[in-house]
Amino acid sequence: MGNLTDIALRAWIKAGQPVAKADGGGLTFTMSAHQSRQRGGTWVLRYRFGGKPRELTLGRYPDISLAVARQLAAEMRVKITQGADPARDKQRGKIERAAAQDFRVLASDYMDKAFPRLAGTTVKQRRQHIEGVILPKLGSLPAREVTGADVVALIESVGAKSVNVAELVFTALSEIFKHGVARRVVTANPCAGISVSAICGKPEPRRKRLMLTEAELRAIFPALPSIGRENALAVKVLLVTCARVGELTRAEWLHVDFQAGEWFIPDENSKTGKGFTVPLPPCAVGWFRELEELACGSRFVMPARQQRRIASHGQETHFEQRALNAILHKLCDRLGDTCRRFTPHDLRSTARSHLAALGVPVLIAERCLNHALGGLVAVYDQHDYMTERRAALNLWAGFLLACEAGREWVAPGSKVVPIRGRTT
């Protein structure tokens, strides 16, 4: 007969205070502060093995009664007498079960643990590659049975369509197995020693971002009405604010402050994962007001137009940013040789290059584009440069308005000097 009774256990549970009481023979009832709030405790068997103290958790009270706990403790003491170490056996069984888990379980654990530390855009892209490409091929295999040959076969199939995507898929797969090695779910990373370029060859050179010249900008503005008023306004806003296309298409009216002349990009819409306030030149405020009229009461600055897209989301949603790419391709077809083909992202490189040409300091120009500042600058310089950025974007807006109106650009404070032999 032990030291504990059912009456005593119920009394301790009711009292709700942390407690640790021995029943005898190494069996102990423990209840932490957290467990006391949940009206429960834990049965632990304490013993020595190889001269060292060991503990084995038998289960939770009241799920396991006092009588059952005594019976389990007696069975474990018999095993200990026979030379077994129940705590180590339990730990080894846990490891073996982890090793037997499907790759899908490992990938899910990786996403749960790693994604909170990654930028939102990286999470979205990596989730798409894991769930859309990797899991359909490897998800049902035990994680430890995935071989280098499986990895090569997967990369070959993806690389046949896009080497660039194959590299991203390979990175995601390798990160999952690194996580598995760290958790001891797998003993080695099957991606080790594998090269995407050896499987698929070198990828096509990435298209360089281009800067639209002043002549090209002057050709684009008169042609913008041909793509529709909302699309034309989007192009102008992207140019003057230096924003990313996804930041505009996902923007909501609650983040646009007309009175202050500011547009706030929240954490979830920002590529850096940190909210950012864009100072709006007067012309940009006017363009946002036009977009507000065209939005017809939607909470989105650019609401979805196609009923198919709305139906697929089951509710009101925003404009699809890829649609703007297609629209700009059609615009470039109309412009012909007067303008090179450009994408929405090229509007950012155009703005950045022209800001430099207008004399805007490098640091201010980089902050206008919400580029992360590396090194010690990022650590010690926490100033938002709002006043300087507003002045820079106002200068840039003046240049764009001159291009749109077909006027010669005159920098503030400078004078127009007629070129000899040219009438003005």
C-alpha positions as CSV (number, residue, x, y, z in Angstrom):
1,M,0.0,0.0,0.0
2,G,1.4,3.4,-1.0
3,N,1.4,6.8,0.7
4,L,-1.2,8.4,-1.5
5,T,-5.0,8.1,-1.5
6,D,-7.7,9.1,-3.9
7,I,-9.1,11.5,-1.3
8,A,-5.8,13.3,-1.0
9,L,-5.4,13.5,-4.8
10,R,-8.8,15.1,-5.2
11,A,-8.1,17.5,-2.4
12,W,-4.9,18.7,-4.0
13,I,-6.7,19.1,-7.3
14,K,-9.4,21.2,-5.7
15,A,-6.8,23.3,-3.8
16,G,-5.3,24.2,-7.2
17,Q,-1.7,24.6,-5.8
18,P,1.5,23.1,-7.4
19,V,2.4,19.9,-5.6
20,A,4.8,16.9,-5.8
21,K,4.0,13.9,-3.6
22,A,5.7,10.5,-3.5
23,D,3.6,7.3,-3.3
24,G,6.6,5.1,-2.7
25,G,8.8,2.9,-4.9
26,G,9.7,5.9,-7.1
27,L,6.1,6.7,-8.1
28,T,5.4,10.4,-7.7
29,F,2.3,12.6,-8.3
30,T,3.2,16.1,-9.6
31,M,1.0,19.0,-10.5
32,S,2.4,22.3,-12.0
33,A,0.8,25.7,-11.8
34,H,-0.4,25.3,-15.3
35,Q,-1.8,21.8,-14.7
36,S,-3.6,23.0,-11.5
37,R,-5.6,25.4,-13.7
38,Q,-6.6,22.5,-15.9
39,R,-7.5,20.3,-12.9
40,G,-5.0,17.6,-13.6
41,G,-1.5,16.3,-12.7
42,T,1.1,13.8,-14.0
43,W,2.4,10.4,-12.8
44,V,6.2,10.1,-12.9
45,L,8.3,7.1,-12.0
46,R,11.7,8.1,-10.7
47,Y,14.5,5.4,-10.7
48,R,18.2,5.0,-11.2
49,F,19.8,3.3,-14.1
50,G,23.6,2.8,-14.5
51,G,24.0,4.9,-11.4
52,K,22.2,7.9,-12.9
53,P,18.8,9.3,-11.9
54,R,16.1,8.8,-14.5
55,E,12.4,9.8,-14.9
56,L,9.6,8.2,-16.9
57,T,6.3,9.9,-17.4
58,L,3.5,7.3,-17.0
59,G,0.5,9.5,-17.9
60,R,-1.9,12.2,-16.8
61,Y,-4.2,12.1,-13.7
62,P,-7.2,11.7,-13.6
63,D,-6.9,9.9,-17.0
64,I,-4.8,7.4,-15.2
65,S,-6.1,6.6,-11.7
66,L,-3.9,5.9,-8.7
67,A,-4.5,2.2,-8.9
68,V,-3.5,2.0,-12.6
69,A,-0.5,4.2,-12.0
70,R,0.7,1.8,-9.2
71,Q,0.3,-1.1,-11.6
72,L,2.2,0.6,-14.4
73,A,5.0,1.6,-12.0
74,A,5.3,-2.0,-10.8
75,E,5.6,-3.3,-14.4
76,M,8.3,-0.7,-15.2
77,R,10.2,-1.7,-12.0
78,V,10.2,-5.3,-13.2
79,K,11.8,-4.2,-16.6
80,I,14.4,-2.1,-14.7
81,T,15.3,-5.1,-12.6
82,Q,15.7,-7.1,-15.9
83,G,18.2,-4.5,-17.2
84,A,15.9,-2.3,-19.3
85,D,15.8,1.5,-19.2
86,P,12.1,2.3,-19.8
87,A,12.7,6.1,-20.2
88,R,15.3,5.5,-22.9
89,D,13.1,2.9,-24.6
90,K,10.3,5.4,-24.7
91,Q,12.6,8.1,-26.2
92,R,13.9,5.7,-28.8
93,G,10.3,4.7,-29.8
94,K,9.5,8.4,-30.2
95,I,12.5,8.8,-32.5
96,E,11.6,5.8,-34.6
97,R,8.0,7.1,-35.0
98,A,9.4,10.4,-36.1
99,A,11.6,8.7,-38.6
100,A,8.7,6.8,-40.1
101,Q,6.6,9.9,-40.7
102,D,5.7,10.9,-44.2
103,F,7.6,13.6,-46.0
104,R,4.3,15.6,-46.0
105,V,4.4,15.7,-42.2
106,L,8.0,16.9,-42.2
107,A,7.2,19.6,-44.8
108,S,4.2,20.8,-42.7
109,D,6.4,21.0,-39.6
110,Y,9.0,23.0,-41.6
111,M,6.4,25.5,-42.8
112,D,5.0,25.9,-39.3
113,K,8.4,26.6,-37.8
114,A,10.3,28.4,-40.5
115,F,7.6,30.6,-42.2
116,P,7.1,33.0,-39.3
117,R,10.7,34.1,-39.8
118,L,10.4,34.7,-43.6
119,A,9.1,37.7,-45.5
120,G,5.5,37.5,-46.7
121,T,6.4,37.2,-50.4
122,T,8.9,34.5,-49.7
123,V,6.4,32.5,-47.7
124,K,3.8,32.8,-50.5
125,Q,6.2,31.7,-53.2
126,R,7.7,28.9,-51.1
127,R,4.3,27.5,-50.0
128,Q,3.3,27.4,-53.6
129,H,6.4,25.4,-54.6
130,I,6.0,23.0,-51.6
131,E,2.3,22.4,-51.9
132,G,1.9,22.7,-55.7
133,V,5.1,21.0,-56.9
134,I,7.0,19.0,-54.2
135,L,4.2,17.4,-52.1
136,P,2.3,15.9,-55.1
137,K,5.5,14.0,-56.0
138,L,7.1,13.2,-52.6
139,G,4.4,13.8,-50.0
140,S,3.4,10.1,-49.5
141,L,7.0,8.8,-49.1
142,P,8.5,8.3,-45.7
143,A,10.9,11.2,-45.2
144,R,13.9,8.9,-44.6
145,E,13.2,7.0,-47.9
146,V,13.5,10.1,-50.2
147,T,16.7,9.6,-52.1
148,G,19.0,11.7,-54.2
149,A,17.5,10.0,-57.2
150,D,14.0,11.2,-56.2
151,V,15.3,14.7,-55.9
152,V,17.0,14.6,-59.4
153,A,13.8,13.2,-61.0
154,L,11.7,16.0,-59.5
155,I,14.2,18.7,-60.5
156,E,14.4,17.3,-64.0
157,S,10.6,17.4,-64.5
158,V,10.4,21.0,-63.2
159,G,13.4,22.1,-65.1
160,A,12.0,20.9,-68.4
161,K,9.5,23.8,-68.1
162,S,11.6,26.4,-66.2
163,V,15.1,26.2,-64.9
164,N,14.5,29.3,-62.7
165,V,11.6,27.6,-61.0
166,A,13.6,24.4,-60.7
167,E,16.2,26.3,-58.6
168,L,13.5,27.7,-56.4
169,V,11.9,24.3,-55.9
170,F,15.3,22.8,-55.1
171,T,16.0,25.5,-52.5
172,A,12.6,24.8,-50.8
173,L,13.3,21.0,-50.8
174,S,16.8,21.4,-49.4
175,E,15.5,23.7,-46.6
176,I,12.9,21.1,-45.6
177,F,15.6,18.4,-45.3
178,K,17.9,20.7,-43.4
179,H,15.0,21.2,-41.0
180,G,14.6,17.4,-40.9
181,V,18.3,16.8,-40.1
182,A,18.1,19.3,-37.3
183,R,15.1,17.6,-35.8
184,R,16.7,14.1,-36.4
185,V,13.8,13.1,-38.5
186,V,16.2,12.2,-41.3
187,T,19.9,11.3,-41.0
188,A,21.1,13.1,-44.1
189,N,20.0,15.7,-46.6
190,P,19.4,13.9,-50.0
191,C,19.9,17.3,-51.7
192,A,23.5,17.4,-50.7
193,G,25.9,17.3,-53.6
194,I,23.1,17.9,-56.2
195,S,23.4,20.9,-58.5
196,V,20.4,22.2,-60.5
197,S,22.8,23.4,-63.3
198,A,24.2,19.9,-63.6
199,I,20.7,18.5,-64.1
200,C,19.0,21.2,-66.2
201,G,21.9,23.3,-67.5
202,K,22.3,27.0,-66.9
203,P,19.1,29.0,-66.7
204,E,18.3,31.7,-69.2
205,P,19.8,35.0,-68.3
206,R,17.4,37.0,-66.2
207,R,15.9,39.9,-68.1
208,K,17.5,43.1,-66.9
209,R,15.3,45.9,-65.5
210,L,15.1,48.7,-68.0
211,M,14.8,52.5,-67.5
212,L,12.3,54.1,-69.8
213,T,13.9,57.2,-71.3
214,E,12.4,60.6,-71.3
215,A,11.5,60.1,-75.0
216,E,9.7,56.8,-74.1
217,L,7.8,58.4,-71.3
218,R,6.7,61.2,-73.6
219,A,5.4,58.5,-76.0
220,I,3.7,56.5,-73.3
221,F,1.6,59.2,-71.7
222,P,-0.5,60.1,-74.8
223,A,-1.2,56.3,-75.4
224,L,-2.4,55.5,-71.9
225,P,-6.1,56.3,-72.5
226,S,-6.1,53.3,-74.9
227,I,-5.8,50.9,-72.0
228,G,-8.7,52.3,-70.0
229,R,-8.9,55.0,-67.4
230,E,-8.3,52.7,-64.3
231,N,-5.3,51.0,-65.9
232,A,-3.9,54.4,-67.0
233,L,-4.2,55.8,-63.5
234,A,-2.5,52.7,-62.1
235,V,0.5,53.2,-64.4
236,K,0.8,56.9,-63.3
237,V,0.5,56.0,-59.6
238,L,3.1,53.3,-59.9
239,L,5.5,55.7,-61.7
240,V,5.1,58.6,-59.3
241,T,5.1,56.6,-56.0
242,C,7.8,54.1,-56.9
243,A,5.5,51.4,-55.4
244,R,5.5,47.7,-56.3
245,V,2.5,46.6,-58.4
246,G,1.3,44.2,-55.8
247,E,1.3,46.9,-53.2
248,L,-1.1,49.0,-55.3
249,T,-3.4,46.2,-56.4
250,R,-3.9,45.0,-52.8
251,A,-4.2,48.6,-51.4
252,E,-7.4,49.5,-49.5
253,W,-8.9,53.0,-49.1
254,L,-8.6,52.9,-45.3
255,H,-4.8,53.3,-45.9
256,V,-5.0,56.3,-48.1
257,D,-5.0,59.7,-46.3
258,F,-6.1,62.3,-48.8
259,Q,-5.8,65.2,-46.3
260,A,-2.2,64.3,-45.2
261,G,-1.3,63.3,-48.8
262,E,0.0,59.8,-47.6
263,W,-0.5,56.2,-48.6
264,F,0.3,53.6,-45.9
265,I,1.4,50.1,-47.2
266,P,0.7,47.7,-44.3
267,D,3.1,44.9,-43.3
268,E,1.2,42.2,-45.1
269,N,1.4,44.1,-48.4
270,S,5.0,45.1,-48.1
271,K,7.7,43.0,-49.6
272,T,10.0,43.8,-46.7
273,G,7.3,42.7,-44.2
274,K,7.3,46.1,-42.6
275,G,4.7,48.8,-43.1
276,F,5.8,51.8,-45.1
277,T,4.3,55.3,-45.6
278,V,4.5,56.8,-49.1
279,P,4.2,60.6,-49.4
280,L,1.9,61.5,-52.2
281,P,2.6,64.4,-54.5
282,P,-0.6,66.5,-55.3
283,C,-1.0,64.9,-58.7
284,A,-0.9,61.4,-57.1
285,V,-3.6,62.5,-54.6
286,G,-5.7,63.6,-57.6
287,W,-5.2,60.2,-59.3
288,F,-6.2,58.3,-56.2
289,R,-9.4,60.4,-56.0
290,E,-10.2,59.4,-59.6
291,L,-9.5,55.7,-58.7
292,E,-11.9,56.1,-55.7
293,E,-14.7,57.2,-58.0
294,L,-14.0,54.2,-60.3
295,A,-13.9,51.8,-57.3
296,C,-17.7,52.4,-56.8
297,G,-17.6,52.0,-53.0
298,S,-15.2,49.0,-52.9
299,R,-12.8,48.8,-50.0
300,F,-10.0,48.1,-52.5
301,V,-8.3,50.9,-54.5
302,M,-8.4,48.6,-57.5
303,P,-11.2,46.1,-57.1
304,A,-11.5,43.0,-59.2
305,R,-13.5,43.5,-62.4
306,Q,-14.2,40.0,-63.6
307,Q,-17.0,38.2,-61.9
308,R,-15.1,34.9,-62.4
309,R,-12.3,36.2,-60.1
310,I,-14.8,37.5,-57.5
311,A,-16.7,34.1,-57.6
312,S,-13.4,32.1,-57.2
313,H,-12.7,34.1,-54.0
314,G,-16.3,33.9,-52.8
315,Q,-16.2,37.6,-51.9
316,E,-15.1,41.0,-53.0
317,T,-11.4,40.9,-53.8
318,H,-8.7,43.1,-55.5
319,F,-7.5,43.4,-59.0
320,E,-5.1,40.7,-60.2
321,Q,-1.7,42.2,-60.7
322,R,-0.7,39.8,-63.5
323,A,-3.5,41.4,-65.6
324,L,-1.6,44.6,-65.6
325,N,1.3,42.8,-67.2
326,A,-0.9,41.7,-70.1
327,I,-2.4,45.1,-70.5
328,L,1.1,46.7,-70.7
329,H,2.1,44.2,-73.4
330,K,-0.8,45.3,-75.5
331,L,0.1,49.0,-74.9
332,C,3.7,48.2,-76.1
333,D,2.3,46.6,-79.2
334,R,0.5,49.9,-80.0
335,L,3.5,52.0,-79.3
336,G,5.7,49.9,-81.7
337,D,9.3,51.2,-82.1
338,T,8.7,54.3,-80.0
339,C,9.0,52.4,-76.7
340,R,10.7,49.2,-75.6
341,R,8.6,46.5,-73.9
342,F,8.3,47.1,-70.2
343,T,6.6,45.5,-67.2
344,P,5.1,47.1,-64.1
345,H,8.3,46.5,-62.2
346,D,10.3,48.4,-64.8
347,L,8.3,51.5,-63.7
348,R,10.2,51.2,-60.4
349,S,13.6,51.0,-62.1
350,T,12.6,53.9,-64.3
351,A,11.7,56.0,-61.3
352,R,14.9,55.0,-59.5
353,S,17.1,56.0,-62.4
354,H,15.4,59.3,-63.1
355,L,15.5,60.2,-59.4
356,A,19.3,59.8,-59.6
357,A,19.3,61.9,-62.8
358,L,17.3,64.6,-61.0
359,G,20.0,64.8,-58.4
360,V,18.2,63.0,-55.6
361,P,20.8,61.6,-53.1
362,V,21.2,57.8,-53.2
363,L,19.9,57.2,-49.7
364,I,16.8,59.2,-50.3
365,A,16.2,57.5,-53.7
366,E,16.6,54.1,-52.1
367,R,14.1,54.9,-49.3
368,C,11.6,56.2,-51.9
369,L,11.6,52.7,-53.3
370,N,11.4,51.2,-49.8
371,H,14.6,49.3,-50.3
372,A,16.1,47.8,-47.2
373,L,19.3,49.5,-46.2
374,G,22.1,47.0,-45.5
375,G,25.0,47.0,-43.1
376,L,25.4,49.5,-40.3
377,V,23.1,52.0,-42.0
378,A,20.1,49.7,-41.4
379,V,21.1,49.2,-37.8
380,Y,21.8,52.7,-36.8
381,D,19.7,54.9,-39.2
382,Q,16.1,54.6,-38.2
383,H,15.0,57.9,-39.7
384,D,12.1,57.6,-42.2
385,Y,13.2,60.6,-44.3
386,M,9.6,61.5,-44.9
387,T,10.3,65.2,-45.6
388,E,13.2,64.4,-48.0
389,R,11.2,61.7,-49.7
390,R,8.2,64.0,-50.2
391,A,10.5,66.6,-51.8
392,A,12.1,64.0,-54.1
393,L,8.7,62.6,-55.2
394,N,7.4,66.1,-55.8
395,L,10.4,66.8,-58.0
396,W,9.8,63.5,-59.9
397,A,6.1,64.2,-60.3
398,G,6.9,67.6,-61.8
399,F,9.1,65.9,-64.4
400,L,6.4,63.3,-65.2
401,L,3.7,66.0,-65.6
402,A,6.0,67.9,-68.0
403,C,6.3,64.7,-70.0
404,E,2.5,64.2,-70.0
405,A,1.8,67.7,-71.0
406,G,4.5,67.8,-73.8
407,R,6.3,70.6,-72.0
408,E,10.0,71.1,-71.7
409,W,11.2,70.1,-68.3
410,V,12.7,72.9,-66.2
411,A,14.1,72.0,-62.9
412,P,12.9,74.3,-60.0
413,G,15.2,77.3,-59.7
414,S,16.7,76.9,-63.2
415,K,16.3,78.9,-66.3
416,V,15.5,77.9,-69.8
417,V,18.5,78.7,-72.1
418,P,17.5,78.6,-75.8
419,I,19.8,76.5,-77.9
420,R,21.6,78.6,-80.6
421,G,19.9,78.3,-84.0
422,R,16.6,77.1,-82.4
423,T,13.5,79.4,-82.2
424,T,11.4,79.3,-79.1
